[in-house]
């Protein structure tokens, strides 16, 4: 399914041709769909490899970012992250960069896979702590590492306001959009983030957190990797149950101001996703709606 303007269609035949052309030693391995996100389409290659193909030219920039930085960051982190084993070159058939990663066994974090949500939140906090403390390796907030989620929320106010208006029309009957806007406005009114920049994953939603034996095992999809302030990093915690969210906050000792800014970012990202994907990806829209319900429940003291 096409999700974005100027998206380049990808199917099994194309991926097989890329592998045959650039990795002939693996051309005979079985190839099967392994899921599709909003930015990339994935195919499992044999038992040990994953082909990761971007949807758009912008997504290809994120692929190159993973290729450059993940090999250097992986030794600094306490959990497995994707290992790039081949940096695919553009071709006439597919004019963008693409990757082959080492396959990581695990299941997406969810009610059927996580044994103890409080322990999960604590373990996720431990990973985030080490990521944010990791040596910047001379990286700066520029040249692809300056994603908006690592900066001040104020430059985002115009598009967030437009998305809130769209959400009133689309989901206003089920969600208190006025209350959600108040969360966003309260975040904007707080002092801006300060302190040193650090590495940020950028999108710690459950589908990027792999579970094995009931616990957090690996963190994947570093397409949103950036350098900046950490507030928006915590926004995805409203995708997890309250027990995980509380344990995460306590483990990182996040103060009320930081948490309020994180909650504002949670609203911003979710209200942005609803109108953009409304007609093309209902499952993602459902995730955004669930996050906003969690924010509202948190405010009401019921979540």
N, C-alpha and C positions, 0 to 999 in steps of 0.2 A: 504494500500500500504506500502511495506517495504522500508524504507529510509536509513537504516544504516546496516553495517555488524553486525552480531550477534544480530539482533533485535529479540525480542520475540513477536510472533504474538498475537494479542489481538482481541477478538470479543465479541459480546454481551453475548454469552453463558458463556465465561470465567468470564466476569465481574459479571454476575448474580450468578455464583457459588461462587465467592469471597464474595459477599454481603451475600448470604445465609449462608455461613460457619461462617463468622465473625460478621455479623450484622443481625441475624435472625429477629429482630424486624422490619427491613426494607425490608425483602425479597419479600414481596408482592407488593411493590411499582412499578409503571411503570418505565421502563428503556428504554432510547432512546439515539441514538448518539447525541453528543453535540459538535462535531468538533474534529479535530486532528491537533496538531502542529508538529513541527519538533522533539520535545522531548517527548511528551505525547499524549495519546489518552483519550478523555473525553466522559463520558456518564452522561446524566441527570437522576437523581434518584428521582422520584416523582416530587413535585413542588419546593422543598426547598434545594435539595442536588445535588452535582456534584462529580462523581467519576473520579479520575485523576490517570491514569495508565501509568507508564513510558515505553518507547520503549526499552531501553537498561539498562545494569547495571550502566553505567555512569549516565544516566538520573535518575536512582533510588537514587543516591547520592544527586542529587538536590532535589528530593522529600523529603528526610530526612532532608535536610537543611531547607526547608519550614516548615516542621513539628516542628523543633526545634525553629526557630527564628521568624516566623510570629506571633505567639501568644504574643511574647514579644515586637515586633515592632509595632503592630497594634495600641496600645493606644497612640503611639508617633506621629502618622501620621494624616494628615488633611482630608484624603479621605478613603473610605472603601477599604480594601485589603482582599484577601481570608482568611477565617476563617477555620482552620482545625478542623473538628469535629470527625474524626477518623483517626488514623495512622494505615494503613493496614499492617498486618504482611505477610512475604513471606509464600508461600505454595508449596507443591509438583507441583501443576499445574502452579503456577506463582511464581518463586523464588526471587522476588524483593519486596521492599517496595512500597506501593501505598497509596493513600489518599482519603478521602471523605471531600470535602469542603462544606461550606454553599453556596448555589446558590446566585449569585449577578445578579439582573436584570440590563440589559443595552444592548446597541448595540455598535458594533465596531466603532471606530472613522473613519469617512469618509465624503465625500461630501454630502451624503444623510442624515447624522445624526448630524453633527456639524453646529450650527446656525451661530456662529461668530468665525472665526479662530483666530483672534487676541486675543479675550477673552480666547479661548481655550489654546493658547500658554502661556498666563499669568497665567492661573490656573495650567497648567502643571508645570510651573516654581515654583509656590508656593509649590506644592507637592514635587518637587525635592529639593527645598531649605530645607524643613523640614526633608526630608529623609537624606540628607547629613549632617544636623546638629544634627540628633538624637543621643542620647547617644549610644556609642558602646557596652554597656552592657558587658564589658570585652572581646568582640570579637576582634580578631586580624586577620591580613592578612595571614592566614594559615588554614590548616585543612578544605579544601573545600570552604573557603571564600577568596581564592586567585586567582580568575579567571583572565585570561590574560588581560581582558579589564580594569582592575583597576590598571594596572602597566605601566611601560614604554613601548612605542611601539617598541623600538629597538630590543628586542629579537624576535619580530614577523617578522622581515624584510625578513628572508629566505623564510618562507611560503607565505608571501604576494607577494614576487617577483615571486614565482612559479605560484601563482594564477593570477597575472597580465599577465604572459606569456600565461596561459590557456585562459584568457579573450581575448587576441589578436586573438587567433585562433577562439574562439566561437562567440564573439560579436564585434570584431574589425571593422567590416564593418559598424556598426551603432554607435559605441561609440569611442571617441578619447581616447584610452587607454594610449597613451603617455602623454596626459594632466593629466589624472588621476594618472599616476605614478608620475608625477611632484608634484601633491598635496601630495602624500604619502612621497616622498623624502623631500619636504619642511617641512613637519611635523617632520620627523626624525632629520632634521637639527636644529630644535628649541631647546632651553634649555629644559631639562627634567622636568616633573611635580615635584612640591614640595609642601610643606605644609602638614597639618595633613591629615591622612586617614579619610574616612567617609563611611557610608553605601551607597551602589550602587545597584540600581535595576538591571542594566546590559542590559536590552533589552526593551526600551520604545517605541517599534514600535506600529503603530496604532492598531493592533490586540490585544495588551495588555492594551489598554486604552478604557474603557467603557464609553459610553455617555448616558445620560438620559435628556430629555427635552432640547436637543440641546447643553448641556454643559458637561464638564468632570465630571464623577460621581465616577469612581473607577479605580484602577490600579491593574492588575492581573498578574499572571505568574511570580513568584519570583524565578524561577529556576536558574537564573543567579545572584542571590543575592551574593554580595561579599563586601569586605572591601578594599578600595584603593583610588586612585586618581580619580577625577571626570571627566576628559577630555572625555573619551570614552562614558560616560553617555549621553553626548549631541549629539552623532553621529546620533541617530535616528531622530533628528529634520529635517534631509534632506528627511525623509519620509512624512513630513507634508508640507502644502502649505507655500509659503514665508511669508504670514502674520503671521502665527503661529510661524514660526522660528524667525522672527524679534522681535515679542512681547516677546517670551521666552528669547531671548538673552538680550533684554533691561531690562526685569524684574530681571534677575540674574546679570546684569551688567558685562557680560563676556568680557574680554579684547581681543584684536586682537590675541595675542599669544595663549590663551586658545581656541579661536574659530578656529584658524588654526589647532591646534592639534586635536580638535574635528572633523573637516572636514577630516583630514587624517585618523582618525579612521573610519569615515563613508565610505571612500573608501575601507579601509582594510576589513571591515566586509562584504561589498557588493561583492567585487571581490572574497572573500573566498566562498561566498554562490553560486555563479554562476557555477563554475565547479563541486562543490560537489553535487549539487542538479539537475544538467543539465538533467540527464536522468530519474529522479524519481519524481521531484516535480516542474513542469513548473510554477505553480503559484508563488512559492517562488522565482524562478529565475526572473520572471517578476517584483517582488517587488525589487529585487536587481538592476535590470536594471533601474527601475524608480528612485531609489535613486541615482545611478550614473549619470543619466541624470540631476537630480536636482543639483548635485554638479557642473556639467559642466555649467548649466545655471547660477548658482550662480557666478561662475568665470567670465562668460561672461556678467554679469550684467543684465541678462534677466529673472532671477528667484528670 
